[in-house]
Amino acid sequence: MSDLFDSNTASPKERKNVGEPLAARMRPKCLADYVGQEHLFGLDKPLRNAVEKDQIHSMILWGPPGVGKTSLAKLFAEEINAHFLTISAVLAGVKDIRAAVDQAKQYREAYGRRTILFVDEVHRFNKAQQDAFLPFVEDGTIVFIGATTENPSFEVNNALLSRCRVYILKKLEAEHLRSLAFKALNEERGLKEKQLSIEDDELKLLVNSADGDARRLLNLLELASDLVETGDTIGADTLTQILMGDVRSFDKGGDLFYEQISALHKSVRGSDPDAALYWLLRMLDGGCDPLYVARRLVRMASEDIGNADPRGIQLALNAWDAQERLGSPEGELSLAQAVVYLAAAPKSNAVYNAFKAARADIKSLPSYDVPMHLRNAPTQLMKQLDYGAEYRYAHDEADAFAAGENYFPDDMEPRQYYQPVERGLEIKIAEKLRSLRAMNEKARLSK
């Protein structure tokens, strides 16, 4: 069972492997060394209270990479003197889960110690694998700690979720990353023997590139240290080498992906072209497919601008076409043009609301027959059956409008799904529809 690691069986010397990456060597040794997550570990905060009262419980740690989920689980075990086991959902199966539970039972029987079982990337386990933990979480054989970068309400089944508390871990702030960088440069377990220094501007660049991820920061710092001599200063040239081709965090298909496209959409809807541009560039900088953004812009043009400015959808389609023809980076300017236009355009979701209302009726009402007067009659038989009889050809009517005509099924009350807003072109559309609807009402009352 190569993926099951028991930290309690390794001696301190064995645990400190000189070949370990800097990020592994710099793991906090106690909770006092742990940086960030003040919302969980500040005075009277939930996890701090749980540790101080020796009441560590089963939990899900949900947060982005490099914020210390694994370190936290190990520190909990140290604080409450618990046996610590870890498995990775990428490699493990039900057999490995059973082996871990067996070890936990042995330690409880032999030493009276609790076991913390840390499951990394728990969202990768299927339902059956997640269910395998349930009886042992329930009877206290293990204190279950799962780590995930994905929303547990979607990725963890309800039975396991109901037995765990979910704690959200946030990206580390710049001050936390600066503190970690200084520790790494000045502590024995870090890079102290190389006696390196770094200027403020270069440290700021390093912190920005880490993007809230402590592991990434330390990996970049270690790469930089390998490129300079003992006693040197890590300068701009060194950072340029290690950051070449750097891509900011953007999890295609994951939570971050949907959070950022949501922010872009809401910025456009909220008529803020500057924020919309920011989120567009964040997504492109992170490696998002520009054609995905182009498709979403067409959706925004229909959903949030609609007939208040019908040019919006055409501009979005033109931007999509330009991106396909030019590729990146040239085509991305057309996406920016569309984003700014859509954000600045008058807004209307009247068509979107009408679409949803009509679709709700389709799902809830019977499949009414098409009225006879609206049916086409291409054959003599159909004409004999009165297909199309009494249909009023609108172009033969005054103002090309057959006042009082009904286009809904005979057994269905007419609806008014579309309610234009008083913005943009829909002001004119609303005036026109009010006039036509009034003419309809007058014609029906006169029958």
Buried (B, 14 or more C-beta within 10 A) or exposed (E): EEBBBBBBEEEEEEEEEEEEEBBBBBBBEEBEEBBBBEEBBEEEEBBBEBBEEEEBEBBBBBBBBBBBBBBBBBBBBBBBEBBBBBBBBEBBBEEBBEBBBEBBBEBBEEEEBBBBBBBBBBBBBEEEBBBBBBEBBEEEBBBBBBBBBBBBEEBBBEBBBEBBEBBEBBBBBEEBBBBBBEBBBEEEBBBEEBEBBBEEEBBEBBBBBBBBBBBBBBBBBBBBBEEBEEEBEBBEEBBEEBBEEEEEBBBEEBBBBEEBBEBBBBBBBEBBBEBBBBBBBBBBEBEBEBBEBBEBBBEBBBBBBBBBBBBBBEBBBBBBEBBEEBEEEEBBEBBBBBBBBBBBBBBBBBBBBBBEBEEEEEEEEEEEEEBBBBBEBEEEEEEEEEBBEEBEEEEEEEEEBBBBBBEEBEEEEEEEBBBBBEBBBBBEBBEEBEEEEEBBEEBEEEE
